[in-house]
Amino acid sequence: MTTALIVDEAQELDADLLEEIRLLTNLETSTHKLLQNVLVGQPELDTTLDSSRLRQLKQRVAVRSRLAPLDLEQTGTYIQHRIHRAGCKIPAETLFPPETVALIAHYSGGIPRLINNLCENSLIYAFTAQTTTVTTDFVRDAAIDLRLVPERLRSDPDPPSVASVDPQQLITAVTEYADNIRKEATNQQSTYSGPKLRPW
């Protein structure tokens, strides 16, 4: 049996605490390690681990893995899965039509946490409007509330519907915007204080 220590949001740990975690890797028998350490965090964790002060910890890292943002298809599958797990009786494609999913992918940059926030707030708009379909207007309003839309673009029309755009072109467009959206979203998500509904 393998015992693992999993540390989430590890980018928030200071160098002294990370050094204490490194010392835990010294626990071993003559044949194997007694504890496996897993550090999970935002991209800032890479910068922390690359610092000269933590070079010994960096040398102990056996595997580094980075999760890429979800693409358009994966975003749709992710939303469908969450709806199914919630036990929703409304079909996912009715609740979140393809053009709505495309806009969520666009504004979230494929980051699951932001997808959750957009879906959660869009559902609140749909509930207020007493409708079982989340429209692109609801998503855009939610994105503006979450400051995922740059101020200079908040009065612009919505991006084109997926019905009028080739899917591959849309995926390419989402990818091009992802870096800028992710940077802005990272600055905003730490200040988000909106409602936290489940299962999102």
TAGI-V889178 format. One line per field, one symbol per residue. phi: phi as a letter, one per 20 degrees, with the letter a starting at -180 (. if undefined). burial: I if it has 24 or more other ideal C-beta (glycine too) atoms within 12 Angstrom, else O. Layout:
phi->???
burial->???
This chain:
phi->.decdddelffefefffffffffffffbdfdbfebddcdcafgffffffefffdfffgfefecdcceegfeffffffffgffffffmfeeggfefcfgfffffffffemnegfffgfffgffffffffelceceefffffffffgemedggfdfefffggfffdcfgfffffffffegfffffffffeffdfcffdedef
burial->OOOOOOOOOIOOIOOOOIOOIIOIIOOOOOOOOOOOIOIOIIOOIOOIIOOOOIOOIOOIIOOOOOOOIIIIOIIIOIIIOIIOOOOOOOOIOOIIIIIIIIIIIIIIIIIIIIIIIIIIIIIIIIOOOOOOIIIIOIIIIIIIIIIIIOOOOOOOOIIOOIOOOOOOOIIOIIOOIIOOIIOIIOOIIOOOOOOOOOOI
